Amino acid sequence: MNSAQVDAYLNRLGAERPARPTVGALRELQLRHLRTVPFENLSIHLGERIVLEEKQLLDKVVGARRGGFCYELNGAFGALLAALGFDVTLLAARVYGDEGRLGIPYDHLALRVRTEDGGDWLADVGFGAHSHYPLAFEERGEQADPGGVFRIAEAEPDAAGVRGGAAAVEAVDRDVVMNGKAQYRLDVRPRVLGDFVAGAWWHSTSPVSHFTRSLVCSRVTEDGGRITLSGRRFTVTAADGTRDVRELDADEEVLAVYRDRFGIGLDRVPTLRQVDQEG
């Protein structure tokens, strides 16, 4: 990422270029990202290609002022942080689903970020409802955050008696827990963006993936709440958890919410893509 691209990205976030890669700078950048760049899966249902390469991610998130899902958002954010001098490691995770079952390998992409003044941090701008600020990676106690109470714990062996589904992993995986419920399991081994191509393809094409079965666009609000457009249902969640839900009837209403509340200009309303059993 060159200097002009960094400046354009920071302009999208409404952020100044930090003087140094500090914890304070990381906290500000993550919060601004969550408030500005939506978590959304619209490309899947608009027939747009999802390409996990830095230029394409920047073209989408910065140039087109769109959002994305985890691979895109954390991929782009990780590139920005690295360009600003942070030490960034891409990590793969498997998301906990129904009955505590773990999802596919490379189910999720998260970031381990080292700052010059405060150790290692888990940064994640691509998981929907999650922490507003980075989490201390080596802290094992509870970490209070506007998004909830979080804990990063050493993972227990799975049903097969191994950690993270791998027969021999020297480093111990981590479970990220939110309000007492495990969200995803991190494999702490470093990855590169290309490692996540198969996971992104699966989530974009499989009839089993929740991304092919739903439409979502969501971001954190200035007051610490959240707004979410799921299909035609628009939900405003206040910081205290109270919700206002309304159904949008006219296409013009839906397009206006995308434009005015998420900054996404569309020429048509996305509709669920039909995915057959072969994907």
TORVEXGU-224801 format. One line per 5 residues: number of its first residue (from 1); their letters; for each residue z, y, x of N, C-alpha, C. Coordinates in Angstrom, 1 decimal. Each point is the difference from the previous one (the first is absolute). Layout:
<recs>
NUM> A> Z/Y/X/Z/Y/X/Z/Y/X ~ ...
</recs>
This chain:
<recs>
1> MNSAQ> 0.0/-1.2/0.9/0.0/1.2/-0.9/0.0/1.2/0.9 ~ -1.0/0.9/-0.2/-0.1/1.2/0.8/0.9/1.1/-0.6 ~ 0.1/1.1/0.7/0.9/1.1/-0.4/-0.4/0.6/-1.3 ~ -1.3/0.1/-0.3/-0.5/0.6/-1.2/0.4/-0.9/-1.2 ~ -0.1/-1.3/0.2/0.4/-1.0/-1.0/1.5/0.1/-0.3
6> VDAYL> 0.8/0.1/1.1/1.4/0.1/-0.2/0.4/1.3/-0.8 ~ -0.7/1.1/0.3/0.3/1.2/-0.7/-0.4/-0.1/-1.5 ~ -1.1/-0.7/-0.2/-0.5/-0.1/-1.4/1.0/-0.9/-0.8 ~ 0.5/-1.1/0.6/1.0/-0.8/-0.6/1.3/0.7/-0.3 ~ 0.5/0.8/1.0/1.2/0.7/-0.2/-0.2/1.1/-1.1
11> NRLGA> -1.2/0.6/-0.1/-0.3/0.9/-1.0/0.1/-0.6/-1.4 ~ -0.5/-1.3/-0.1/0.0/-0.7/-1.3/1.5/-0.2/-0.4 ~ 0.9/-0.2/1.0/1.4/-0.2/-0.3/0.8/1.3/-0.2 ~ -0.7/1.1/0.4/0.8/1.3/0.0/1.0/0.1/1.1 ~ -0.3/-0.7/1.1/1.0/-0.1/1.1/-0.5/0.7/1.2
16> ERPAR> 1.0/0.6/0.8/-0.3/0.5/1.3/-0.1/-1.1/1.1 ~ -0.7/0.2/1.0/0.0/-1.0/1.1/1.4/0.0/0.7 ~ 0.7/-1.1/0.0/1.3/0.0/0.6/-0.1/0.2/1.5 ~ 1.0/0.7/0.6/0.1/0.3/1.4/0.2/-1.3/0.8 ~ 0.8/-0.9/-0.6/0.3/-1.3/0.7/0.1/-1.1/-1.0
21> PTVGA> -0.2/-1.3/0.4/0.1/-1.1/-0.9/1.5/-0.4/-0.2 ~ 0.7/0.8/-0.8/1.4/-0.2/-0.3/0.2/-0.7/-1.3 ~ 1.3/-0.4/-0.3/0.3/-0.6/-1.2/-0.2/1.0/-1.2 ~ 0.4/1.3/0.3/-0.1/1.0/-1.0/-1.5/0.2/-0.4 ~ -0.8/0.0/1.0/-1.5/0.1/-0.3/-0.5/-1.2/-0.8
26> LRELQ> 0.4/-1.2/0.3/-0.4/-1.2/-0.7/0.5/0.1/-1.4 ~ 1.2/0.4/-0.3/0.5/0.1/-1.3/-0.8/0.9/-0.9 ~ -0.3/1.2/0.6/-0.7/1.0/-0.8/-1.4/-0.5/-0.3 ~ -0.7/-0.6/1.0/-1.4/-0.5/-0.2/0.0/-1.1/-1.1 ~ 1.0/-0.9/0.1/-0.1/-1.1/-1.0/0.2/0.5/-1.4
31> LRHLR> 1.0/0.9/-0.2/0.3/0.6/-1.3/-1.2/0.8/-0.5 ~ -0.6/0.8/0.8/-1.2/0.7/-0.4/-1.2/-0.9/-0.4 ~ -0.1/-1.1/0.8/-1.1/-1.0/-0.3/0.2/-0.6/-1.4 ~ 1.3/-0.4/-0.3/0.3/-0.6/-1.3/-0.2/1.0/-1.1 ~ 0.2/1.3/0.2/-0.2/1.0/-1.1/-1.4/0.4/-0.1
36> TVPFE> -0.8/-0.2/1.0/-1.4/0.5/0.0/-1.1/-1.0/-0.2 ~ 0.2/-1.2/0.6/-1.1/-1.0/0.0/0.4/-1.1/-0.9 ~ -0.7/-0.2/-1.1/0.4/-1.0/-1.0/-0.1/-1.4/0.5 ~ 0.8/-0.9/-0.5/-0.2/-1.4/0.1/-0.9/-0.4/-1.1 ~ -1.2/-0.5/0.3/-0.9/-0.3/-1.1/-1.0/-1.1/0.4
41> NLSIH> -0.4/-0.7/-1.0/-1.0/-1.1/0.2/-1.3/0.2/-0.7 ~ -0.4/1.3/-0.2/-1.1/0.3/-0.8/-1.3/-0.5/0.6 ~ -0.1/-0.1/1.3/-1.2/-0.4/0.7/-0.5/-1.4/-0.5 ~ 1.0/-0.9/-0.2/-0.3/-1.4/-0.4/-0.7/0.1/-1.4 ~ 0.4/0.9/-0.8/-0.6/0.0/-1.4/-1.2/1.0/-0.2
46> LGERI> -0.2/0.8/1.1/-1.2/0.9/0.0/-1.1/-0.6/0.8 ~ 0.2/-1.2/0.5/-1.1/-0.6/0.8/-0.2/0.6/1.4 ~ 1.0/0.6/0.5/0.0/0.6/1.4/0.4/-1.0/1.0 ~ -0.7/0.0/1.2/0.4/-0.9/1.1/1.3/0.5/0.6 ~ 0.9/-0.9/0.4/1.2/0.3/0.7/-0.2/-0.5/1.5
51> VLEEK> -0.1/1.0/0.9/-0.3/-0.3/1.4/1.2/0.3/0.8 ~ 0.6/-0.9/0.7/1.2/0.2/0.9/-0.5/0.4/1.4 ~ -0.5/1.2/0.1/-0.4/0.6/1.3/0.4/1.4/-0.1 ~ 0.5/0.6/1.1/0.6/1.3/0.0/-0.9/1.1/-0.6 ~ -1.2/0.0/0.4/-0.9/1.1/-0.5/-0.1/-0.1/-1.5
56> QLLDK> -0.2/-1.2/-0.6/-0.1/-0.1/-1.4/1.2/0.3/-0.8 ~ 1.2/-0.3/0.6/1.3/0.3/-0.6/0.2/1.5/0.0 ~ -0.4/0.7/1.1/0.1/1.4/0.0/-0.9/0.7/-0.9 ~ -1.3/-0.5/-0.1/-0.9/0.5/-1.0/0.5/0.0/-1.4 ~ 0.7/-1.1/-0.3/0.5/-0.2/-1.4/1.2/0.9/-0.2
61> VVGAR> 1.1/-0.2/0.8/1.2/0.7/-0.2/0.0/1.5/0.3 ~ -0.7/0.4/1.0/-0.1/1.4/0.4/-1.2/0.6/-0.6 ~ -1.2/-0.5/0.3/-1.2/0.6/-0.4/-0.2/0.0/-1.5 ~ 0.2/-1.1/-0.7/-0.2/-0.1/-1.4/1.3/0.3/-0.8 ~ 1.1/0.2/0.7/1.3/0.3/-0.6/0.4/-1.0/-1.0
66> RGGFC> -0.2/-1.3/0.3/0.4/-1.1/-0.8/1.3/-0.6/0.5 ~ 0.4/-1.1/-0.7/1.1/-0.8/0.5/-0.5/-1.3/0.4 ~ 0.8/-1.1/-0.3/-0.3/-1.3/0.4/1.1/-0.9/-0.2 ~ -0.1/-1.3/0.4/1.1/-0.9/0.0/0.5/-0.2/1.4 ~ 0.9/-1.0/0.3/0.8/0.0/1.2/-0.8/0.1/1.3
71> YELNG> -1.1/-0.9/0.0/-0.8/-0.1/1.2/-0.6/1.4/0.4 ~ -0.5/0.7/-1.0/-0.6/1.3/0.2/1.0/1.1/0.3 ~ 1.1/0.1/-0.8/0.9/1.0/0.2/0.8/-0.1/1.3 ~ 0.6/-1.2/0.2/0.7/-0.1/1.3/-0.9/-0.1/1.2 ~ -1.3/-0.5/-0.2/-0.9/0.0/1.1/-0.4/1.4/0.4
76> AFGAL> -0.2/0.9/-1.0/-0.3/1.4/0.3/1.2/0.7/0.6 ~ 1.1/-0.2/-0.6/1.3/0.7/0.4/0.3/-0.4/1.4 ~ -0.1/-1.3/0.3/0.3/-0.5/1.4/-0.9/0.7/1.0 ~ -1.3/0.2/-0.3/-0.9/0.6/0.9/0.4/1.5/0.2 ~ 0.4/0.7/-1.0/0.5/1.3/0.1/1.2/0.1/0.9
81> LAALG> 1.0/-0.9/-0.3/1.2/0.1/0.8/-0.3/-0.3/1.5 ~ -0.8/-1.0/0.3/-0.4/-0.3/1.4/-0.6/1.2/0.6 ~ -0.9/0.7/-0.7/-0.7/1.2/0.6/1.0/1.1/0.2 ~ 1.2/0.0/-0.7/1.0/1.0/0.2/1.0/-0.4/1.1 ~ -0.2/-1.1/0.6/0.9/-0.4/1.1/1.1/-1.0/-0.3
86> FDVTL> 0.0/-0.5/-1.3/1.0/-1.0/-0.3/-0.5/-1.4/0.5 ~ 0.9/-0.9/0.3/-0.3/-1.3/0.4/-0.1/-0.9/-1.3 ~ -1.1/-0.4/-0.4/-0.2/-0.6/-1.3/-0.5/-1.5/0.2 ~ 0.7/-0.9/-0.7/-0.4/-1.4/-0.1/-0.2/-0.4/-1.4 ~ -1.2/-0.6/-0.2/-0.3/-0.5/-1.4/0.7/-1.4/-0.1
91> LAARV> 0.6/-0.2/-1.2/0.7/-1.2/-0.3/-0.6/-0.6/-1.3 ~ -0.1/-1.3/0.0/-0.4/-0.7/-1.2/1.2/-0.4/-0.8 ~ -0.1/-0.1/-1.3/1.1/-0.4/-0.9/-0.6/-0.9/-1.1 ~ 0.9/-0.8/-0.6/-0.3/-0.7/-1.2/1.0/0.5/-1.1 ~ -0.6/0.3/-1.1/0.7/0.6/-1.1/0.7/-1.0/-0.9
96> YGDEG> 1.3/0.2/-0.3/0.7/-0.9/-0.9/-0.6/0.2/-1.5 ~ -0.3/-1.1/-0.6/-0.5/0.0/-1.4/1.0/-0.7/-0.9 ~ -0.5/-0.5/-1.1/0.9/-0.7/-1.0/0.8/-1.1/0.7 ~ 1.2/-0.1/-0.5/1.0/-1.0/0.5/0.1/-0.1/1.5 ~ -0.1/1.2/0.6/0.2/0.1/1.4/-1.0/-0.7/0.9
101> RLGIP> -1.2/-0.3/-0.5/-1.1/-0.6/0.8/-0.7/1.1/0.8 ~ -0.3/-0.4/1.2/-0.7/0.9/0.9/-1.5/-0.1/-0.2 ~ -0.7/1.2/0.1/-1.4/0.1/-0.2/-0.8/-0.5/1.2 ~ -1.2/0.3/0.1/-0.9/-0.5/1.0/0.3/0.7/1.3 ~ -0.4/-0.6/1.2/0.1/0.7/1.2/-0.8/1.2/0.0
106> YDHLA> 0.4/1.1/0.7/-0.6/1.3/0.0/-0.1/0.6/-1.4 ~ 1.0/-0.3/-0.7/0.1/0.5/-1.4/0.2/1.5/0.0 ~ 0.6/0.5/1.0/0.4/1.4/0.1/0.0/0.5/1.4 ~ -0.3/1.3/0.2/0.0/0.6/1.3/1.1/1.1/0.0 ~ 0.9/-0.1/1.0/1.0/1.0/0.2/0.0/0.5/1.5
111> LRVRT> 0.8/1.0/0.3/-0.1/0.6/1.3/1.4/0.0/0.7 ~ 0.1/-0.4/1.2/1.2/0.1/0.8/-0.3/1.2/1.0 ~ 0.8/1.0/-0.1/-0.3/1.3/0.7/1.2/0.3/0.9 ~ -0.3/0.3/1.3/1.0/0.3/0.9/-0.1/1.5/0.3 ~ 1.1/0.7/-0.1/0.0/1.5/0.2/0.7/0.2/1.4
116> EDGGD> -0.2/1.2/0.5/0.6/0.3/1.3/1.5/0.3/0.0 ~ 0.5/0.1/-1.2/1.4/0.4/-0.1/0.9/-0.9/-0.9 ~ -0.6/-1.1/-0.5/0.8/-0.7/-1.0/-0.3/-1.5/-0.2 ~ -0.5/-0.7/1.0/-0.3/-1.4/-0.2/-1.1/-0.4/-0.9 ~ 0.0/-1.1/-0.6/-1.1/-0.5/-0.8/0.3/0.1/-1.5
121> WLADV> -1.1/0.3/-0.8/0.1/0.3/-1.4/-1.1/-0.8/-0.7 ~ 0.3/-0.4/-1.2/-0.9/-0.6/-0.9/-0.6/1.1/-0.9 ~ -1.3/0.3/0.2/-0.7/1.0/-0.8/-0.9/-0.7/-0.9 ~ -0.1/0.4/-1.3/-0.8/-0.7/-1.0/-0.4/1.0/-1.1 ~ -1.3/0.4/0.0/-0.5/0.9/-1.0/-0.9/-0.8/-1.0
126> GFGAH> 0.0/-1.3/0.1/-1.0/-0.8/-0.8/0.6/-1.1/-0.8 ~ 1.2/0.1/-0.5/0.6/-1.0/-0.8/0.4/0.4/-1.4 ~ -0.6/1.1/-0.5/0.4/0.5/-1.3/1.5/0.5/0.1 ~ 0.8/-0.4/-1.0/1.4/0.4/0.0/0.7/-0.6/1.2 ~ 0.5/0.8/0.9/0.6/-0.4/1.2/0.9/1.1/0.6
131> SHYPL> 0.4/-0.1/1.2/0.8/1.1/0.6/-0.8/1.3/0.2 ~ 0.6/1.1/-0.2/-0.6/1.3/0.2/-0.1/0.3/1.5 ~ 1.0/-0.5/0.7/0.1/0.3/1.4/0.0/-1.3/0.8 ~ -0.4/0.1/1.3/0.0/-1.2/0.9/1.4/-0.6/0.0 ~ 0.0/-1.3/0.2/1.3/-0.8/0.1/0.2/-0.4/1.4
136> AFEER> 1.3/0.1/0.4/0.3/-0.4/1.4/-0.2/-1.5/0.2 ~ -0.9/-0.4/0.9/-0.4/-1.3/0.0/1.0/-1.0/0.5 ~ 0.9/0.4/0.8/1.0/-0.9/0.6/1.4/0.1/-0.8 ~ 0.0/0.9/-0.9/1.3/0.1/-0.8/0.0/-1.1/-1.0 ~ 1.2/-0.7/-0.1/0.1/-1.2/-0.9/0.9/0.4/-1.3
141> GEQAD> 0.6/1.1/0.0/0.7/0.4/-1.1/-0.8/0.7/-1.1 ~ 0.6/0.5/-1.1/-0.8/0.6/-1.0/-0.4/1.4/0.4 ~ -1.2/0.4/-0.4/-0.5/1.3/0.3/-0.4/0.7/-1.3 ~ 0.7/1.1/-0.3/-0.2/0.7/-1.2/-1.2/0.9/0.2 ~ -0.8/0.1/-1.1/-1.3/0.7/0.0/-0.2/0.5/-1.4
146> PGGVF> -0.7/1.1/-0.2/-0.3/0.4/-1.4/-0.7/-1.0/-0.8 ~ -0.7/-0.9/0.7/-0.7/-1.1/-0.8/0.8/-1.2/-0.3 ~ 1.3/0.0/0.5/0.9/-1.2/-0.3/0.9/-0.3/1.2 ~ 0.6/-1.1/0.0/0.9/-0.5/1.1/-0.7/-1.1/0.7 ~ -0.3/0.1/1.3/-0.8/-0.9/0.7/0.8/-0.7/1.1
151> RIAEA> -0.5/-1.2/0.3/0.6/-0.7/1.1/-1.1/-0.8/0.7 ~ 0.0/-0.1/1.3/-0.9/-0.8/0.8/0.8/-1.1/0.6 ~ -0.2/-1.2/-0.4/0.8/-1.2/0.3/-0.8/-1.0/0.8 ~ 0.6/-0.8/0.9/-0.6/-1.1/0.6/-0.3/-1.0/-1.0 ~ -1.3/-0.5/-0.1/-0.4/-0.9/-1.0/0.5/-1.4/0.2
156> EPDAA> 0.4/-0.6/-1.1/0.4/-1.4/0.0/-1.2/-0.9/0.0 ~ 0.1/-1.3/0.6/-1.1/-0.9/0.0/-0.4/-0.3/-1.5 ~ -1.4/-0.2/-0.2/-0.5/-0.2/-1.3/0.3/-1.5/-0.4 ~ -0.6/-0.4/-1.1/0.3/-1.4/-0.5/-0.5/-1.0/1.0 ~ -0.9/0.3/0.8/-0.5/-1.0/1.0/0.8/0.0/1.3
161> GVRGG> 1.1/0.8/0.0/0.8/0.1/1.1/-0.5/0.8/1.2 ~ -1.0/0.8/-0.3/-0.5/0.9/1.1/0.0/1.4/-0.5 ~ -0.1/1.0/0.9/0.0/1.4/-0.3/-1.3/0.5/-0.3 ~ -0.2/0.7/-1.1/-1.3/0.6/-0.3/-1.2/-0.9/-0.1 ~ 0.3/-1.3/-0.1/-1.1/-1.0/-0.2/-0.6/-0.4/1.3
166> AAAVE> 0.5/0.4/1.1/-0.6/-0.4/1.3/1.0/-1.0/0.7 ~ -0.6/-1.0/0.6/0.8/-1.1/0.5/0.9/0.5/1.2 ~ -0.5/0.9/0.8/0.8/0.4/1.2/-0.2/1.5/0.2 ~ 1.0/0.8/-0.4/-0.1/1.4/0.2/1.2/0.4/0.8 ~ -0.2/0.6/1.2/1.1/0.3/0.8/0.8/1.2/-0.5
171> AVDRD> -0.7/1.0/-0.5/0.7/1.1/-0.6/0.3/-0.3/-1.5 ~ 1.2/0.5/-0.4/0.4/-0.3/-1.4/-0.6/1.0/-0.9 ~ -0.6/-0.5/-1.1/-0.6/0.8/-1.0/1.1/0.9/-0.7 ~ -0.4/1.0/-0.7/0.9/0.9/-0.7/-0.3/0.0/-1.5 ~ 1.0/0.0/-0.8/-0.2/0.2/-1.5/0.4/1.4/-0.3
176> VVMNG> -0.9/0.7/-0.7/0.3/1.4/-0.5/0.5/-0.1/-1.4 ~ 1.2/0.5/-0.2/0.7/-0.2/-1.3/0.2/1.4/-0.6 ~ -0.3/0.1/-1.3/0.2/1.3/-0.7/0.8/-0.3/-1.3 ~ 1.2/0.7/0.0/0.9/-0.1/-1.2/0.4/-1.5/-0.2 ~ 0.2/-0.7/1.1/0.4/-1.4/-0.1/-1.0/-1.0/-0.2
181> KAQYR> -1.3/0.4/-0.1/-1.1/-1.0/-0.2/-1.0/0.1/1.1 ~ -0.3/-1.2/0.6/-0.9/0.0/1.1/-1.4/0.4/-0.4 ~ -0.6/0.9/0.8/-1.3/0.5/-0.4/-1.1/-0.7/0.8 ~ 0.1/0.0/1.3/-0.9/-0.7/0.9/0.6/-0.5/1.3 ~ -0.7/-1.0/0.6/0.5/-0.6/1.3/-1.0/0.4/1.1
186> LDVRP> 0.6/0.7/1.0/-0.8/0.5/1.1/0.0/-1.0/1.1 ~ -1.2/-0.2/0.5/-0.2/-0.7/1.3/0.0/1.0/1.1 ~ 0.9/-0.1/0.9/0.2/1.1/1.0/-1.0/0.0/1.1 ~ -1.0/-0.9/0.0/-1.0/-0.1/1.1/-1.0/1.1/-0.2 ~ -0.5/0.7/1.0/-1.0/1.1/-0.1/-1.3/-0.5/-0.6
191> RVLGD> -0.6/0.8/-0.8/-1.4/-0.4/-0.5/-0.9/1.2/0.2 ~ -1.3/-0.3/-0.3/-1.0/1.1/0.1/-0.6/0.1/-1.4 ~ -0.7/1.1/-0.3/-0.5/0.3/-1.3/-0.9/-1.1/-0.5 ~ -0.9/-0.6/0.9/-0.9/-1.0/-0.4/0.6/-1.3/-0.5 ~ 1.3/-0.2/0.4/0.7/-1.2/-0.4/0.2/0.0/-1.6
196> FVAGA> -0.1/1.1/-0.6/0.3/0.1/-1.4/-1.2/0.0/-0.9 ~ -1.2/-0.2/0.6/-1.2/0.0/-0.8/0.0/-1.1/-1.1 ~ 0.4/-1.2/0.4/0.0/-1.1/-1.0/1.0/0.2/-1.1 ~ 1.2/0.6/0.3/0.9/0.4/-1.0/-0.5/1.0/-1.0 ~ -0.7/1.0/0.6/-0.6/1.1/-0.9/-1.1/-0.6/-0.9
201> WWHST> -0.8/-0.9/0.6/-1.0/-0.7/-0.8/0.5/-0.8/-1.1 ~ 1.1/-0.8/0.3/0.6/-0.8/-1.0/0.6/0.9/-1.2 ~ 0.7/1.0/0.4/0.6/0.9/-1.1/-1.1/0.7/-0.7 ~ -1.2/0.2/0.5/-1.1/0.7/-0.6/-0.8/-0.9/-0.9 ~ 0.1/-1.3/0.2/-1.0/-0.9/-0.7/0.7/-1.1/-0.8
206> SPVSH> 1.2/-0.4/0.4/0.6/-1.2/-0.6/0.5/0.3/-1.5 ~ -0.3/-0.9/-0.9/0.5/0.2/-1.4/1.5/-0.1/0.0 ~ 0.6/-0.6/1.0/1.5/-0.1/0.1/0.7/1.3/0.4 ~ -0.7/0.8/0.8/0.6/1.2/0.5/0.3/1.0/-1.1 ~ 1.2/0.6/0.1/0.3/1.0/-1.1/-0.9/1.2/0.1
211> FTRSL> -0.6/0.3/1.2/-0.9/1.1/0.1/-1.3/-0.1/-0.8 ~ -0.5/-1.2/-0.1/-1.2/-0.2/-0.8/0.3/-0.1/-1.5 ~ 1.3/-0.1/-0.4/0.4/-0.2/-1.4/0.6/1.3/-0.6 ~ 0.1/1.1/0.8/0.6/1.2/-0.5/-0.6/1.2/0.7 ~ 0.1/1.1/-0.6/-0.4/1.3/0.5/1.3/0.8/0.3
216> VCSRV> 0.1/0.6/1.2/1.2/0.8/0.2/-0.3/1.2/0.9 ~ 0.7/1.1/-0.2/-0.1/1.2/0.8/1.4/0.6/-0.1 ~ 0.7/0.2/1.2/1.4/0.4/-0.1/0.3/0.8/1.2 ~ 0.9/0.9/-0.1/0.6/0.8/1.1/1.3/0.5/-0.3 ~ 0.8/0.3/1.1/1.3/0.7/-0.1/-0.2/1.4/-0.4
221> TEDGG> 0.9/0.6/-0.8/-0.1/1.4/-0.4/1.0/0.8/0.8 ~ -0.2/1.3/-0.1/0.8/0.9/0.8/1.5/-0.1/-0.2 ~ 0.4/-0.4/-1.3/1.4/-0.1/-0.3/0.6/-1.3/0.3 ~ -0.8/-0.9/0.6/0.5/-1.3/0.4/-0.3/-1.1/-1.0 ~ -0.7/0.4/-1.1/-0.4/-1.0/-1.0/-1.3/-0.6/0.3
226> RITLS> -0.7/-0.5/-1.0/-1.3/-0.6/0.3/-0.9/0.1/-1.3 ~ -1.3/0.2/0.3/-1.0/0.0/-1.1/-0.9/-1.2/0.2 ~ -0.4/-0.7/-1.1/-0.8/-1.2/0.1/-1.0/0.0/-1.1 ~ -1.3/-0.2/0.3/-1.0/-0.3/-1.0/-0.4/-1.4/0.1 ~ 0.3/-0.8/-1.0/-0.4/-1.4/-0.1/-1.0/-0.2/-1.1
231> GRRFT> -1.3/-0.1/0.4/-1.0/0.0/-1.1/0.0/1.4/-0.7 ~ 0.4/-0.1/-1.3/0.1/1.3/-0.7/1.5/0.3/-0.3 ~ 0.9/-0.7/0.6/1.4/0.3/-0.3/0.6/0.9/1.2 ~ 0.4/1.2/-0.4/0.5/1.0/1.0/1.5/0.0/-0.1 ~ 0.7/-0.3/1.1/1.5/0.0/0.0/0.5/1.0/1.0
236> VTAAD> 0.9/0.8/-0.5/0.7/1.0/0.9/1.4/-0.5/0.1 ~ 0.4/-0.4/1.2/1.4/-0.5/0.2/0.8/1.1/0.8 ~ 1.1/0.5/-0.6/0.8/1.0/0.6/0.8/-0.6/1.2 ~ 0.6/0.8/0.8/0.8/-0.4/1.1/1.2/-0.8/-0.5 ~ 0.5/0.2/-1.2/1.1/-0.7/-0.6/-0.4/-1.3/-0.7
241> GTRDV> -1.3/-0.3/0.1/-0.4/-1.3/-0.6/-0.5/0.1/-1.4 ~ 0.2/1.1/-0.7/-0.5/0.2/-1.4/-1.5/0.1/0.0 ~ -0.7/-0.6/-1.0/-1.4/-0.1/-0.1/-0.6/0.7/-1.2 ~ -1.1/0.6/0.2/-0.9/0.5/-1.1/-1.3/-0.7/0.1 ~ -0.4/-0.8/-1.1/-1.2/-0.8/0.1/-0.9/0.4/-1.2
246> RELDA> -1.3/0.2/0.3/-0.9/0.3/-1.0/-1.3/-0.6/0.2 ~ -0.7/-0.4/-1.0/-1.3/-0.6/0.1/-1.1/1.1/-0.1 ~ -1.0/-0.1/0.8/-1.1/1.0/0.1/-1.2/-0.6/-0.8 ~ -0.4/0.7/-1.0/-1.1/-0.6/-0.8/-1.4/0.4/0.5 ~ -0.2/1.2/0.2/-1.4/0.5/0.4/-0.2/-0.2/1.5
251> DEEVL> -1.2/-0.3/0.3/-0.4/-0.1/1.4/0.3/1.3/0.8 ~ -0.2/1.2/-0.7/0.2/1.3/0.6/1.5/0.1/0.4 ~ 0.9/-0.5/-0.8/1.4/0.0/0.3/0.3/-0.8/1.3 ~ -0.6/-1.2/0.1/0.2/-0.8/1.1/-0.5/0.6/1.3 ~ -1.2/0.6/-0.1/-0.6/0.6/1.2/0.8/1.2/0.4
256> AVYRD> 0.5/0.8/-1.0/0.8/1.2/0.3/1.3/-0.4/0.7 ~ 0.6/-1.1/-0.3/1.3/-0.4/0.7/-0.4/-0.4/1.4 ~ -1.0/-0.8/0.2/-0.4/-0.3/1.4/-0.3/1.2/0.8 ~ -0.6/1.0/-0.6/-0.4/1.2/0.7/1.2/0.9/0.2 ~ 0.8/0.3/-1.0/1.0/1.0/0.0/1.3/-0.5/0.6
261> RFGIG> 0.4/-1.3/-0.2/1.2/-0.5/0.4/-0.1/-0.8/1.3 ~ -1.2/-0.5/0.3/-0.1/-0.8/1.2/-1.1/0.5/1.0 ~ -0.7/1.1/-0.4/-0.9/0.6/0.9/-1.3/-0.8/0.2 ~ -0.3/-1.0/-0.9/-1.1/-0.9/0.1/-1.1/0.4/-1.0 ~ -1.1/0.4/0.5/-1.1/0.4/-0.9/-0.9/-1.2/-0.2
266> LDRVP> -0.1/-0.4/-1.3/-0.9/-1.2/-0.3/-1.0/0.5/-1.1 ~ -1.2/-0.7/0.1/-1.0/0.3/-1.1/0.0/-0.9/-1.1 ~ 0.8/-1.1/0.1/0.2/-0.9/-1.1/1.4/-0.7/0.0 ~ 0.4/-0.5/-1.1/1.3/-0.6/0.0/-0.1/-1.4/0.5 ~ 0.9/-0.4/1.0/-0.1/-1.4/0.5/0.4/-1.0/-1.1
271> TLRQV> -0.7/-1.1/0.0/0.4/-1.1/-0.9/0.2/-1.2/0.8 ~ 0.8/-0.9/-0.6/0.3/-1.3/0.8/-1.3/-0.7/0.3 ~ -0.1/-0.4/1.2/-1.1/-0.8/0.5/0.2/-1.4/-0.5 ~ -1.1/-0.6/-0.4/0.0/-1.4/-0.5/-0.1/-0.9/1.2 ~ 1.0/-0.8/0.3/0.0/-0.9/1.1/0.1/-1.4/-0.5
276> DQEG> -1.0/-0.8/0.4/0.0/-1.4/-0.4/0.9/-0.9/0.9 ~ 0.2/-1.2/-0.3/0.9/-0.9/0.7/-0.3/-0.2/1.5 ~ -1.3/0.3/0.3/-0.3/-0.1/1.4/0.2/1.3/0.8 ~ 0.3/1.1/-0.8/0.2/1.3/0.6/-1.3/0.7/0.2
</recs>
